[in-house]
Amino acid sequence: MKKIEQAKKRLEDNKQFKVLSILENLMDEKKEQLAKQILKVDFNLINRLYQNKDSKKNKNDKIEPIKYIDKNKLNNKQRQEIEKLGEKVLRQNQYAVVTMAGGQGTRLGWKGPKGTYKLDVGEDGKYIFEILANTLKRTTAKYGKEVYWYIMTSIENNDETINFFEKHNYFGYNKDKVKFFTQNILPLLDFEGNLLVDKNYTIKEASDGNGGVFVALKNSKMIDDMKAHNIKWVYVCGVDNIMANMTDEILLGLAIKNDVSSASKSIKKAYPEEKVGIFCKRNGKPAIIEYTEMDEKMIYAEDENGELLYGESNIVGHLFNIQTLEKMAEYKFEYHCARKKNTFIDSDLKEVIPNEPNTLKFEAYIFDGFEYLNDMVILRVNREEEFAPIKNATGVDSPESAKEIYENFYKKEEKK
Ligand code: UTP
């Protein structure tokens, strides 16, 4: 009983009247459970996050274009030399892939973890996780070594993800090489700053953004695991790009040749106004500038060859050496605020299913870590070969567009 009174006081002090009325309307045993959770909420943090929800990056930042290497423009000799460097690491099994699958995937609207979505390709369709497993199996076939595969989940989707892999026998990938780890969570808020309660009468929480990957790797002891296996390079990418080339010898070879601790992939912006994050330098350090931060002059600026000065879009494929990965876990990441659709219960304990974004989700972004790097290699790759994201239910970056890219690519491969 004492806990319930304490929780009520906390809610009153922090003007969380919506949750307060839900708490008051609940049956006793549920009340106790919710009260316990309320007492664990860091109200100082969530009040601060809400207050800063619209804060933008510093307008006085010095933004400059960043150099990139175009994969298509490497000649055969350069290619071979670079590939050799990358191949050596793969052959020695000193390489790991981290798939970030802790997102909510709200735009796709698929009920389960995004990786369990079945895309209509091949004879019977293929799950996203299956497509990624198949990509890694091709690397195994090439080098005779199975790449270590670490999969980041969230508390919301961890059990379902693991059960799915078990049920499908890891899609023929060596189970011992696959490890799951879970990222941190933060409460969601509505647009007025209220905490939300879900239909299980718990405070609605969600993963803390893909920038949470570094701390999650460290806290789950996955970095120790990587070190124990003598892993030197780690490629971190999203779950939803079904064309991700996760073991790219050229990216790896370029990082080694240029003696940098990190390298990322970009694709050429489709058109100047495209709403994508762009690689640049911010105050002399590698960074991503969001389209909302770019003024008209920047959007259309061209170099002497008529290429956009800010034209390298981020496809969430980042390579780090193990030391850098470990160091990133020590840095402080700011939270950004994303607006997402989430269900919740109202004070009558009825579930509300929104049609429009209704919640603020606070997320750290992986690329904010770039400010701690002195330099990085950016490798421009071909969109039609390496980028088919599944974000939306229809239209751009949807299952339909991903299927088209996937099928075109594999048709061409078969003809080779
Ligand atoms: P997105 O920003 O596209 O978010 O994530 P999302 O949650 O998948 O989808 P929406 O916005 O709700 O529709 C880019 C990548 O980062 C991962 C996602 O799983 C995806 O691979 N991610 C995102 C996490 O692993 N954790 C997070 O907290 C957020």
Boltz pocket constraint, residues with backbone or C-beta under 6 A from the ligand:
constraints:
  - pocket:
      binder: B
      contacts: [[A, 100], [A, 101], [A, 102], [A, 103], [A, 104], [A, 105], [A, 106], [A, 107], [A, 108], [A, 114], [A, 152], [A, 183], [A, 206], [A, 207], [A, 208], [A, 209], [A, 210], [A, 237], [A, 238], [A, 239], [A, 240], [A, 316], [A, 340], [A, 363], [A, 391]]
      max_distance: 6.0
